């Protein structure tokens, strides 16, 4: 496997960068540690929403992106 095969394509790299940015932002906004935020997102559908709609979310202001993810979780039974 040469070096070119080991690198991520731009879209995957951008997605990873956004997700590693937005989960700590979500955690901070809702007074959780990052691990708790991750499990909360997994449990209440926020993770699936984030993975499916990351491209649109990344164009939003951080506050609105976090709020949108929270609303998905709330609609799926999450309380915070």
Beta strands, then each sheet from edge to edge (+ up, - down):
end
